[in-house]
Amino acid sequence: MDEHGRKARSAPRAPFARRSPGWLLWFDAIRALEAQGTWRREDVALLAQYCRAVLTADEARRALDKEGLTTQTADGRAVAHPLVRVAREAEADARAAATALLLTPASRRRAGVDAVPDAVPDWMPGVA
């Protein structure tokens, strides 16, 4: 119970719409962090950054699957689609946040945390 007599929530409110991919990712990540004993409420901002980066990368990759990796300029030259850069940067951001949160196998090994299997869950696209 909190100071007002209400039942305390174990996880902070997700900054995503209920039952959306972001909401599901948020709570899956918290469960993984709790299972390995590394969840701290002060990591909320970093977790939000991680979730946004994963969602951005996933959205960009889905769009690239439909639109292709290249696009044409006004003069007809083929160039990399702008979403390639968006996806790569978001994946790098997700990887950095996942590492800081100890969500990657390598970061857990370095920190001596071994409660979570080394397989990357399917809800962590772009993180290896």
MARLUMLO-430914 format. One record per residue (C-alpha): residue number from 1; x, y, z. Coordinates in nm, 3 decimals. Example, Ala and Ser with C-alpha at 12.3 -4.5 7.8 and 13.67 -1.06 7.14 Angstrom:
2
ZANU  pos        X        Y        Z
ZANU    1    1.230   -0.450    0.780
ZANU    2    1.367   -0.106    0.714
This chain:
128
ZANU  pos        X        Y        Z
ZANU    1    0.000    0.000    0.000
ZANU    2    0.115    0.353   -0.070
ZANU    3    0.086    0.650    0.166
ZANU    4   -0.276    0.703    0.052
ZANU    5   -0.386    0.346    0.125
ZANU    6   -0.392    0.243   -0.241
ZANU    7   -0.233   -0.075   -0.366
ZANU    8    0.112    0.014   -0.501
ZANU    9    0.179   -0.078   -0.863
ZANU   10    0.488   -0.283   -0.927
ZANU   11    0.550   -0.125   -1.267
ZANU   12    0.523    0.240   -1.368
ZANU   13    0.253    0.346   -1.610
ZANU   14    0.357    0.282   -1.969
ZANU   15    0.387    0.592   -2.191
ZANU   16    0.203    0.404   -2.467
ZANU   17   -0.160    0.328   -2.545
ZANU   18   -0.293    0.023   -2.363
ZANU   19   -0.237   -0.303   -2.554
ZANU   20   -0.031   -0.128   -2.824
ZANU   21    0.304   -0.278   -2.934
ZANU   22    0.482   -0.016   -2.720
ZANU   23    0.274   -0.103   -2.414
ZANU   24    0.346   -0.474   -2.459
ZANU   25    0.718   -0.409   -2.511
ZANU   26    0.726   -0.187   -2.200
ZANU   27    0.586   -0.455   -1.971
ZANU   28    0.781   -0.740   -2.133
ZANU   29    1.102   -0.546   -2.075
ZANU   30    1.010   -0.469   -1.713
ZANU   31    0.933   -0.838   -1.653
ZANU   32    1.272   -0.934   -1.799
ZANU   33    1.449   -0.673   -1.586
ZANU   34    1.263   -0.787   -1.274
ZANU   35    1.345   -1.152   -1.349
ZANU   36    1.716   -1.074   -1.362
ZANU   37    1.696   -0.848   -1.057
ZANU   38    1.805   -0.529   -1.232
ZANU   39    1.481   -0.329   -1.258
ZANU   40    1.502    0.013   -1.092
ZANU   41    1.226    0.273   -1.109
ZANU   42    1.488    0.538   -1.185
ZANU   43    1.541    0.360   -1.519
ZANU   44    1.195    0.466   -1.644
ZANU   45    1.329    0.734   -1.882
ZANU   46    1.590    0.498   -2.025
ZANU   47    1.329    0.225   -2.068
ZANU   48    1.100    0.470   -2.250
ZANU   49    1.390    0.565   -2.478
ZANU   50    1.459    0.197   -2.545
ZANU   51    1.095    0.124   -2.629
ZANU   52    1.061    0.428   -2.857
ZANU   53    1.381    0.331   -3.042
ZANU   54    1.266   -0.030   -3.090
ZANU   55    0.927    0.087   -3.217
ZANU   56    1.083    0.343   -3.452
ZANU   57    1.325    0.085   -3.593
ZANU   58    1.047   -0.168   -3.636
ZANU   59    0.819    0.084   -3.811
ZANU   60    1.100    0.196   -4.043
ZANU   61    1.189   -0.163   -4.133
ZANU   62    0.824   -0.249   -4.207
ZANU   63    0.800    0.055   -4.436
ZANU   64    1.125   -0.045   -4.608
ZANU   65    0.987   -0.394   -4.664
ZANU   66    0.702   -0.233   -4.859
ZANU   67    0.889    0.051   -5.030
ZANU   68    1.229   -0.108   -5.088
ZANU   69    1.577   -0.008   -4.977
ZANU   70    1.633    0.238   -5.260
ZANU   71    1.444    0.529   -5.406
ZANU   72    1.500    0.743   -5.713
ZANU   73    1.609    1.104   -5.717
ZANU   74    1.445    1.363   -5.944
ZANU   75    1.713    1.295   -6.207
ZANU   76    1.652    0.918   -6.195
ZANU   77    1.948    0.803   -5.984
ZANU   78    1.891    0.523   -5.734
ZANU   79    1.985    0.620   -5.378
ZANU   80    1.935    0.463   -5.038
ZANU   81    1.584    0.517   -4.905
ZANU   82    1.588    0.778   -4.623
ZANU   83    1.426    0.525   -4.388
ZANU   84    1.740    0.308   -4.406
ZANU   85    1.918    0.573   -4.200
ZANU   86    1.621    0.610   -3.965
ZANU   87    1.615    0.234   -3.906
ZANU   88    1.990    0.210   -3.849
ZANU   89    1.998    0.503   -3.607
ZANU   90    1.696    0.373   -3.415
ZANU   91    1.851    0.026   -3.397
ZANU   92    2.174    0.177   -3.264
ZANU   93    1.978    0.376   -3.005
ZANU   94    1.784    0.063   -2.904
ZANU   95    2.107   -0.135   -2.874
ZANU   96    2.268    0.134   -2.658
ZANU   97    1.966    0.158   -2.428
ZANU   98    1.936   -0.222   -2.410
ZANU   99    2.302   -0.242   -2.314
ZANU  100    2.262    0.023   -2.043
ZANU  101    1.956   -0.161   -1.908
ZANU  102    2.146   -0.495   -1.915
ZANU  103    1.901   -0.643   -2.166
ZANU  104    2.169   -0.785   -2.395
ZANU  105    2.356   -1.110   -2.328
ZANU  106    2.696   -0.937   -2.345
ZANU  107    2.599   -0.658   -2.105
ZANU  108    2.457   -0.912   -1.858
ZANU  109    2.777   -1.117   -1.873
ZANU  110    2.989   -0.806   -1.812
ZANU  111    2.770   -0.716   -1.514
ZANU  112    2.766   -1.071   -1.379
ZANU  113    2.390   -1.110   -1.432
ZANU  114    2.289   -1.450   -1.563
ZANU  115    1.918   -1.485   -1.481
ZANU  116    1.792   -1.445   -1.837
ZANU  117    1.866   -1.684   -2.126
ZANU  118    2.107   -1.561   -2.395
ZANU  119    1.849   -1.587   -2.674
ZANU  120    1.729   -1.245   -2.787
ZANU  121    1.349   -1.231   -2.740
ZANU  122    1.138   -1.159   -3.047
ZANU  123    1.020   -0.834   -2.887
ZANU  124    1.373   -0.690   -2.919
ZANU  125    1.413   -0.638   -3.295
ZANU  126    1.743   -0.490   -3.397
ZANU  127    1.921   -0.592   -3.078
ZANU  128    2.184   -0.862   -3.102
